[in-house]
């Protein structure tokens, strides 16, 4: 996420995580002629003292 662009997406990521189980950001990007789905996740433990971040990239189709 690019925080220099203000708006509701930035606010959502800066909000209080109380009660949040998982946050997920999905980005569709064209890179090297391929449409890709990039997924970034944050999963919180029960008491919100720790979290686990992960990311994945799925190539979807050639983009011309």
C-alpha positions in Angstrom: 0.0 0.0 0.0 1.3 3.4 -0.8 0.4 5.6 2.2 1.1 8.9 0.3 -2.3 8.5 -1.3 -4.7 9.4 1.5 -8.2 7.9 1.7 -10.3 5.1 3.3 -7.8 2.3 2.3 -5.0 4.0 4.3 -7.4 4.6 7.2 -8.4 0.9 7.2 -4.8 -0.2 7.6 -4.1 2.3 10.3 -7.2 1.4 12.4 -7.2 -0.3 15.8 -6.9 -4.1 15.2 -9.1 -5.0 18.2 -11.3 -7.9 17.2 -9.6 -8.3 13.8 -8.7 -11.9 12.9 -7.2 -11.3 9.5 -6.5 -8.4 7.1 -6.0 -9.0 3.4 -5.0 -6.8 0.5 -5.4 -8.0 -3.1 -3.6 -6.2 -5.9 -3.9 -7.0 -9.6 -0.8 -5.9 -11.4 0.6 -6.3 -14.9 4.3 -7.1 -14.8 6.5 -8.4 -17.6 3.4 -8.9 -19.8 1.6 -11.1 -17.2 -1.5 -10.2 -15.2 -0.8 -11.2 -11.6 -2.9 -11.4 -8.5 -0.8 -10.4 -5.5 -2.2 -11.3 -2.0 -0.8 -9.9 1.2 -2.3 -11.2 4.5 -1.9 -10.5 8.2 -3.3 -13.0 10.7 -3.5 -12.0 14.4 -3.3 -14.3 17.4 -6.1 -14.4 19.9 -4.9 -11.7 22.2 -3.4 -9.4 19.4 0.1 -9.6 20.9 1.5 -11.1 17.7 0.7 -11.6 14.0 1.9 -13.6 11.0 2.3 -11.9 7.6 2.3 -13.7 4.3 2.2 -12.9 0.7 1.6 -14.8 -2.6 1.6 -14.1 -6.3 -0.6 -16.0 -8.7 0.0 -15.4 -12.5 -3.4 -15.2 -14.1 -2.9 -14.6 -17.9 -0.7 -13.1 -20.5 -1.5 -9.4 -20.9 -0.9 -7.7 -24.3 
